[in-house]
Amino acid sequence: METKKSLFDNLQNFFGFDNFKGEQEAIITNILAGNDTFVIMPTGGGKSMCYQLPALMSDGTAIVISPLIALMKNQVDQLRAFGGSDSIAHFLNSSLTKSEIGRVKEDVLSGKTKLLYVAPESLTKQENIDFLRLNHVSFVAVDEAHCISEWGHDFRPEYRKIRQVISNIGENIPIIALTATATPKVQHDIQKNLQMSNATVYKSSFNRSNLFYEVRAKRNVLKEIIKFVKQNPGKSGIIYCLSRKKVEEVAEALTLNGVKALPYHAGLDAKVRADTQDKFLMEDVEVIVATIAFGMGIDKPDVRYVIHHDMPKSMEGYYQETGRAGRDGGEGVCVAFYSEKDIDKLQKFMKDKPVSEREIGTQILKEVIDYAESSVCRRKQILHYFGENFNEAGCNNMCDNCSSHKEQFDGEEHLHQALSLIKQLGEKFDDNHIVNVLIGEDDSHVHHYEHHLLENFGAGKTQGKNLWKSLLRQALLDNYISKDIDNYGLLHLTAKGRDFLENPHSIRFIMNRPMEAADDEDGDEGPKQGGTALDTQLLQMLKDLRKKIAKQKSLPPFVVFQDPSLEEMCTHYPITIDELKQISGVGAGKAMKFGAPFIELIKKYVEDNDIDRPVDMVIKSAANKSALKVYIIQNIDRHLDLEDIASSKGLTYEEILREVESIVNSGTKLNLNYYINEVIDEDRQEEVFDYFRSAEVDSIDNAMAELGSDDYTREEVQLMRIKFMSELGN
């Protein structure tokens, strides 16, 4: 009773909580009793409390092994804030200087430090082992324990040496292993490797009832992501991409579209990553775009959405990454974009791996494909993967599949047919083989086993591949069959399946909606122009308004807005300055200078004609030229010759003029006088300038015809048009 009282007192005094969450109390009591403990608890369940509190209550120092430097820093900061002393918790990893390491060791030796966070790489260094032997270690906590297993989604070879190191530090040191994602296979692996088969196991439900799961076919993915983020202003979100290049691209596109977003991947400097993380925690940044491979040690409770630009390599990865949403129990939306092309890419990555690793990788990836393509409750599939049975009624329409209309079919006869075939073939084949025999697909594998000669070869041809794949997937989820994932995914009948063969009964299955074919990602560059019908009535009104404003300001109409910009306004109906800035050829400068009357007119037109505006506002594409544009602007500010700027970037003179013109047309003011005065004398400049002042259109051909092509080169006229647009339009 006394221990229980002190447990609650410490919880209250140190962390300010009145009650434990889930099984925290039982876990902590078990550790304090000196027992090995294995905790499987989903993200957001309060894992860190399970080792932090007993460490504070025990004599000596607890060692916490964690693979994430960011997470260590985060937790150490929190513990120091709670404890009011910097010595209470430290981390030991490659980011520290020699003098910082000295300070850490001093605090640990003096007994002031209750928790020492160590990276697995640092733990295996002989000097650190020797140092830790000098101390009283209360227990060792192995966080992210799934890294031990090759079947885990984040395998790290150094994790497999942890047991050996603990034995070198001292005898009978209790171990607590913790993970947020572990299939039964991975659990077994962890316990075997850490030699803790007698550990008390605490496994919480993996159901996160507040998360909404959705998988979308991958089309115009960048546009879709920007649209989603813009529709959720002020909310924190994480976007995962498979490559660093894509991370940079998505972060840049979001920034370009007015979203506070930053990239986060292993290629960035450690200080930049730490700063980025702090900005996210302090809400100076709304969205972090990160690589899947790089686990973000973010302990932020109010992440409102997690988007996967690419499907992850495993269901564990998917579960852990989506699990970063809604850790406070509030809203959490998880959207993943799926295309077969991505899966092909992932399979190509595996080609170079050893055969056993490739086999494991293929099985793990297959689970992701099944999940993405299935029409069954997403929650039921996720939980089944982690060895937990779930009735889809409990999903409460919190996934795209449950909240949409589902076509069902009576599967009694079909299930009987499939289970009979599995039994007949000695339970030695995977689902692809079974489906191919049923639909009569005579592939090399079927032929090799002479299964094309079976009487029931092709017996299910009329039902089609989609039905059989769907049926087997649901038979697995409903435990009529089991999959031997260790052994090439071979299907076996369960007791329930055998019983069904003896006593068949009516059963309903959901018909799979085939995932709509995802286009190539050409759509990434934003909308293609000319695809939508133009609103010619509005176009005429906008041209009249442009004429009127041009007259008031004594400017040619094309200086206000060029025709392509007006045409785009007629398909996207922008009604705010921010939306107007998204129209191509309208930069911030032009929008502020000329935008207001155009927005007013469009707004009134939309209301009067009851127009249903397309919600997918035109997305500014981060054409990879944006870095080039910045480079050009900076060097014009430094008064460099255009030829020099062009040659430094491998461009021709015509190309650099085109770039400069596009910068000016979007509303940025550039002062090119230093250069123009060198190449065109003042009288000739004035003549061209006067021509454009009275011209109806900005055509260079018209200008050359009027001014005389013998007197001016094309480039000179173009230069003067740039000067004219910059000075009068911006």
Backbone hydrogen bonds, N-H to C=O, Kabsch-Sander energy under -0.5 kcal/mol:
donor,donor_aa,acceptor,acceptor_aa,energy
5,K,1,M,-2.5
6,S,2,E,-2.8
7,L,3,T,-2.5
8,F,4,K,-2.2
9,D,5,K,-2.6
10,N,6,S,-2.7
11,L,7,L,-2.2
12,Q,8,F,-2.6
13,N,9,D,-3.4
14,F,10,N,-2.6
15,F,10,N,-0.6
15,F,11,L,-1.4
16,G,11,L,-0.9
16,G,12,Q,-0.8
17,F,11,L,-1.4
24,Q,21,K,-2.4
27,I,23,E,-2.4
28,I,24,Q,-2.8
29,T,25,E,-2.4
30,N,26,A,-2.0
31,I,27,I,-2.0
32,L,28,I,-2.7
33,A,29,T,-1.3
34,G,31,I,-2.3
35,N,30,N,-2.0
37,T,175,I,-2.7
38,F,200,T,-2.8
39,V,37,T,-0.5
39,V,177,A,-3.2
40,I,38,F,-0.6
40,I,202,Y,-3.1
41,M,39,V,-0.6
41,M,179,T,-2.2
45,G,42,P,-2.0
50,C,46,G,-0.6
50,C,47,K,-1.5
51,Y,47,K,-0.5
51,Y,48,S,-1.2
52,Q,48,S,-2.4
53,L,49,M,-1.8
55,A,51,Y,-1.5
56,L,52,Q,-1.9
57,M,53,L,-1.5
58,S,54,P,-1.0
58,S,55,A,-0.5
61,T,136,H,-2.6
62,A,114,K,-3.1
63,I,139,F,-2.1
64,V,62,A,-0.5
64,V,116,L,-2.7
65,I,63,I,-0.6
65,I,141,A,-3.3
66,S,64,V,-0.6
66,S,118,V,-1.8
69,I,67,P,-0.7
72,M,68,L,-2.2
73,K,69,I,-2.4
74,N,70,A,-2.2
75,Q,71,L,-2.6
76,V,72,M,-2.9
77,D,73,K,-2.5
78,Q,74,N,-1.9
79,L,75,Q,-2.8
80,R,76,V,-2.4
81,A,77,D,-2.0
82,F,78,Q,-2.6
83,G,79,L,-3.1
84,G,80,R,-1.7
85,S,80,R,-0.5
88,I,85,S,-0.7
90,H,115,L,-2.1
92,L,117,Y,-3.2
93,N,91,F,-0.5
96,L,93,N,-1.7
101,I,97,T,-2.2
102,G,98,K,-2.1
103,R,99,S,-1.9
104,V,100,E,-2.1
105,K,101,I,-2.5
106,E,102,G,-2.1
107,D,103,R,-2.2
108,V,104,V,-2.3
109,L,105,K,-2.6
110,S,106,E,-1.9
111,G,108,V,-1.4
112,K,107,D,-1.7
113,T,107,D,-1.0
114,K,88,I,-2.3
114,K,112,K,-0.5
115,L,88,I,-1.7
116,L,62,A,-2.9
117,Y,90,H,-3.0
117,Y,115,L,-0.5
118,V,64,V,-3.1
119,A,92,L,-1.4
123,L,119,A,-2.2
124,T,120,P,-1.3
125,K,122,S,-1.3
128,N,125,K,-0.6
129,I,125,K,-2.0
130,D,126,Q,-2.8
131,F,127,E,-1.8
132,L,128,N,-2.8
133,R,129,I,-1.7
134,L,130,D,-0.5
134,L,131,F,-1.4
135,N,132,L,-1.4
137,V,135,N,-0.8
138,S,61,T,-1.5
138,S,136,H,-0.6
140,V,174,P,-2.4
141,A,63,I,-3.3
142,V,140,V,-0.6
142,V,176,I,-3.0
143,D,65,I,-2.3
143,D,141,A,-0.9
145,A,178,L,-3.0
147,C,144,E,-2.1
148,I,145,A,-2.1
149,S,146,H,-1.3
152,G,149,S,-1.3
155,F,152,G,-0.6
156,R,147,C,-2.8
159,Y,156,R,-1.9
160,R,156,R,-0.5
160,R,157,P,-1.6
161,K,158,E,-1.3
162,I,159,Y,-1.2
165,V,161,K,-1.9
166,I,162,I,-2.6
167,S,163,R,-2.2
168,N,164,Q,-1.5
169,I,165,V,-1.6
170,G,166,I,-1.8
176,I,140,V,-2.7
177,A,37,T,-2.4
178,L,142,V,-2.9
179,T,39,V,-2.0
187,Q,183,T,-2.5
188,H,184,P,-2.0
189,D,185,K,-1.9
190,I,186,V,-2.4
191,Q,187,Q,-2.3
192,K,188,H,-2.3
193,N,189,D,-2.4
194,L,190,I,-2.5
195,Q,192,K,-0.9
196,M,191,Q,-2.5
199,A,196,M,-1.9
200,T,36,D,-2.1
202,Y,38,F,-3.1
203,K,201,V,-0.5
204,S,40,I,-2.7
204,S,202,Y,-0.5
209,S,207,N,-0.8
211,L,208,R,-1.8
212,F,332,G,-2.8
213,Y,211,L,-0.5
213,Y,398,M,-1.5
214,E,334,C,-2.3
216,R,336,A,-3.1
218,K,338,Y,-2.0
219,R,217,A,-1.1
224,E,220,N,-2.6
225,I,221,V,-2.6
226,I,222,L,-2.5
227,K,223,K,-2.5
228,F,224,E,-2.6
229,V,225,I,-2.8
230,K,226,I,-2.7
231,Q,227,K,-1.7
232,N,229,V,-1.2
235,K,232,N,-1.5
236,S,302,D,-0.6
237,G,286,E,-2.2
238,I,305,Y,-2.1
239,I,288,I,-2.9
240,Y,307,I,-3.3
241,C,290,A,-2.5
247,V,243,S,-1.9
248,E,244,R,-2.5
249,E,245,K,-2.2
250,V,246,K,-2.8
251,A,247,V,-2.5
252,E,248,E,-2.3
253,A,249,E,-2.4
254,L,250,V,-2.5
255,T,251,A,-2.3
256,L,252,E,-2.7
257,N,253,A,-1.3
258,G,255,T,-1.9
259,V,254,L,-2.5
261,A,259,V,-1.3
262,L,287,V,-1.9
264,Y,289,V,-2.1
268,L,265,H,-1.9
273,R,269,D,-2.4
274,A,270,A,-2.4
275,D,271,K,-2.6
276,T,272,V,-2.7
277,Q,273,R,-2.6
278,D,274,A,-2.3
279,K,275,D,-2.6
280,F,276,T,-2.1
281,L,277,Q,-2.6
282,M,278,D,-2.7
283,E,280,F,-0.9
284,D,279,K,-2.8
285,V,279,K,-1.4
286,E,260,K,-1.7
287,V,260,K,-2.3
288,I,237,G,-2.0
289,V,262,L,-2.6
290,A,239,I,-2.9
290,A,288,I,-0.6
291,T,264,Y,-1.3
292,I,241,C,-2.2
294,F,291,T,-0.8
295,G,293,A,-0.9
297,G,295,G,-0.7
298,I,296,M,-2.6
299,D,297,G,-0.6
300,K,298,I,-0.6
303,V,300,K,-0.7
304,R,236,S,-2.6
304,R,302,D,-0.6
305,Y,236,S,-1.0
306,V,333,V,-2.4
307,I,238,I,-2.8
308,H,335,V,-2.9
309,H,240,Y,-2.8
309,H,307,I,-0.8
310,D,240,Y,-0.8
318,Y,314,S,-2.1
319,Y,315,M,-2.9
320,Q,316,E,-2.8
321,E,317,G,-2.6
322,T,318,Y,-2.7
323,G,319,Y,-1.7
324,R,321,E,-1.3
325,A,322,T,-2.1
326,G,303,V,-3.6
327,R,301,P,-0.5
328,D,301,P,-1.7
329,G,326,G,-1.8
332,G,210,N,-0.9
333,V,304,R,-2.4
334,C,212,F,-3.3
335,V,306,V,-1.8
335,V,333,V,-0.6
336,A,214,E,-2.4
337,F,308,H,-2.6
338,Y,216,R,-3.0
342,D,339,S,-0.8
343,I,339,S,-1.3
344,D,340,E,-2.5
345,K,341,K,-2.1
346,L,342,D,-2.3
347,Q,343,I,-2.5
348,K,344,D,-2.0
349,F,345,K,-2.0
350,M,346,L,-1.1
351,K,347,Q,-0.6
351,K,348,K,-1.2
352,D,349,F,-0.6
353,K,350,M,-1.9
358,R,354,P,-2.6
359,E,355,V,-2.5
360,I,356,S,-2.2
361,G,357,E,-2.9
362,T,358,R,-2.5
363,Q,359,E,-2.2
364,I,360,I,-2.5
365,L,361,G,-2.4
366,K,362,T,-2.1
367,E,363,Q,-1.3
368,V,364,I,-1.0
369,I,365,L,-2.0
370,D,366,K,-2.6
371,Y,367,E,-2.2
372,A,368,V,-2.6
373,E,369,I,-2.5
374,S,370,D,-1.0
381,Q,377,C,-1.7
382,I,378,R,-2.6
383,L,379,R,-2.6
384,H,380,K,-2.0
385,Y,381,Q,-1.9
386,F,382,I,-1.2
387,G,384,H,-1.9
388,E,383,L,-2.8
392,E,390,F,-0.6
394,G,391,N,-2.6
395,C,392,E,-2.1
396,N,393,A,-1.1
398,M,395,C,-1.1
400,D,213,Y,-2.4
403,S,399,C,-1.9
404,S,401,N,-0.8
409,F,509,F,-2.5
411,G,409,F,-0.6
411,G,507,I,-3.4
415,L,411,G,-3.2
416,H,412,E,-2.1
417,Q,413,E,-2.1
418,A,414,H,-2.6
419,L,415,L,-2.9
420,S,416,H,-2.2
421,L,417,Q,-1.8
422,I,418,A,-2.3
423,K,419,L,-2.3
424,Q,420,S,-2.9
425,L,421,L,-2.3
426,G,423,K,-1.8
427,E,422,I,-2.5
428,K,425,L,-0.7
434,I,430,D,-2.0
435,V,431,D,-2.7
436,N,432,N,-2.5
437,V,433,H,-2.3
438,L,434,I,-2.2
439,I,435,V,-2.5
440,G,436,N,-0.7
440,G,437,V,-0.6
441,E,436,N,-3.0
442,D,440,G,-0.9
443,D,441,E,-1.9
447,H,443,D,-2.6
448,H,444,S,-2.6
449,Y,445,H,-1.6
450,E,447,H,-1.6
451,H,446,V,-2.4
452,H,446,V,-0.5
453,L,450,E,-1.2
454,L,451,H,-1.0
457,F,454,L,-1.3
458,G,437,V,-3.2
459,A,456,N,-1.9
460,G,438,L,-3.1
461,K,458,G,-1.7
463,Q,460,G,-0.6
464,G,460,G,-1.0
464,G,461,K,-0.7
467,L,463,Q,-0.5
468,W,464,G,-1.4
469,K,465,K,-2.7
470,S,466,N,-2.2
471,L,467,L,-2.7
472,L,468,W,-2.5
473,R,469,K,-2.0
474,Q,470,S,-2.1
475,A,471,L,-2.4
476,L,472,L,-1.8
477,L,473,R,-2.0
478,D,474,Q,-2.3
479,N,476,L,-1.5
480,Y,475,A,-3.1
481,I,475,A,-1.2
482,S,492,H,-2.7
484,D,482,S,-0.5
484,D,490,L,-3.1
485,I,483,K,-1.5
487,N,484,D,-1.2
488,Y,486,D,-0.5
489,G,484,D,-1.6
490,L,484,D,-0.9
490,L,487,N,-1.6
491,L,429,F,-2.7
492,H,482,S,-2.8
494,T,480,Y,-2.0
498,R,494,T,-2.5
499,D,495,A,-2.3
500,F,496,K,-1.8
501,L,497,G,-1.7
502,E,498,R,-1.5
503,N,499,D,-3.3
509,F,409,F,-2.7
511,M,407,E,-3.7
523,G,520,D,-0.8
524,D,521,E,-2.1
525,E,522,D,-1.7
526,G,523,G,-1.8
531,G,528,K,-0.8
536,T,534,L,-1.4
539,L,535,D,-2.3
540,Q,536,T,-2.1
541,M,537,Q,-1.7
542,L,538,L,-2.8
543,K,539,L,-2.4
544,D,540,Q,-2.3
545,L,541,M,-2.3
546,R,542,L,-2.6
547,K,543,K,-2.2
548,K,544,D,-2.2
549,I,545,L,-2.7
550,A,546,R,-2.7
551,K,547,K,-2.2
552,Q,548,K,-2.3
553,K,549,I,-2.2
554,S,551,K,-1.1
555,L,550,A,-3.3
559,V,556,P,-1.6
560,V,556,P,-0.7
560,V,557,P,-1.2
561,F,557,P,-1.2
565,S,562,Q,-0.8
566,L,562,Q,-1.7
567,E,563,D,-2.7
568,E,564,P,-2.0
569,M,565,S,-1.8
570,C,566,L,-1.2
571,T,568,E,-1.3
572,H,568,E,-1.8
573,Y,569,M,-1.9
580,L,576,T,-2.5
581,K,577,I,-2.1
582,Q,578,D,-0.6
582,Q,579,E,-1.0
583,I,580,L,-1.5
586,V,583,I,-1.9
587,G,585,G,-0.6
587,G,666,S,-1.0
591,A,587,G,-2.3
592,M,588,A,-2.3
593,K,589,G,-2.2
594,F,590,K,-3.1
595,G,590,K,-0.8
595,G,591,A,-1.5
598,F,594,F,-0.6
598,F,595,G,-0.7
599,I,595,G,-2.2
600,E,596,A,-2.3
601,L,597,P,-2.3
602,I,598,F,-2.6
603,K,599,I,-2.9
604,K,600,E,-2.4
605,Y,601,L,-2.5
606,V,602,I,-2.8
607,E,603,K,-2.2
608,D,604,K,-3.2
609,N,605,Y,-2.1
610,D,607,E,-1.0
611,I,606,V,-2.4
613,R,611,I,-1.1
617,M,615,V,-2.7
623,A,621,S,-2.2
626,S,623,A,-2.5
629,K,625,K,-2.8
630,V,626,S,-2.1
631,Y,627,A,-2.1
632,I,628,L,-2.7
633,I,629,K,-2.7
634,Q,630,V,-2.6
635,N,631,Y,-2.1
636,I,632,I,-2.2
637,D,633,I,-2.3
638,R,634,Q,-1.1
639,H,636,I,-1.8
640,L,635,N,-2.4
645,I,641,D,-2.1
646,A,642,L,-2.7
647,S,643,E,-2.7
648,S,644,D,-2.1
649,K,645,I,-0.9
649,K,646,A,-0.9
650,G,647,S,-1.0
651,L,646,A,-3.1
656,I,652,T,-2.1
657,L,653,Y,-2.1
658,R,654,E,-2.2
659,E,655,E,-2.3
660,V,656,I,-2.7
661,E,657,L,-2.7
662,S,658,R,-2.2
663,I,659,E,-2.0
664,V,660,V,-2.3
665,N,661,E,-2.9
666,S,662,S,-1.2
667,G,664,V,-1.9
668,T,663,I,-1.7
672,L,670,L,-0.9
675,Y,672,L,-1.4
676,I,672,L,-2.8
677,N,673,N,-2.8
678,E,675,Y,-0.8
679,V,675,Y,-1.2
680,I,676,I,-2.9
685,Q,681,D,-2.1
686,E,682,E,-2.5
687,E,683,D,-2.0
688,V,684,R,-2.0
689,F,685,Q,-2.6
690,D,686,E,-2.8
691,Y,687,E,-1.8
692,F,688,V,-2.3
693,R,689,F,-1.8
694,S,690,D,-1.2
694,S,691,Y,-0.8
695,A,691,Y,-0.9
703,A,699,S,-1.6
704,M,700,I,-2.9
705,A,701,D,-2.3
706,E,702,N,-2.3
707,L,703,A,-3.1
708,G,704,M,-2.2
711,D,708,G,-1.1
712,Y,708,G,-1.1
717,V,713,T,-1.9
718,Q,714,R,-2.5
719,L,715,E,-2.7
720,M,716,E,-2.2
721,R,717,V,-2.2
722,I,718,Q,-2.2
723,K,719,L,-2.3
724,F,720,M,-2.7
725,M,721,R,-2.7
726,S,722,I,-2.5
727,E,723,K,-2.5
728,L,724,F,-2.5
729,G,725,M,-1.9
730,N,725,M,-0.6
730,N,726,S,-0.9
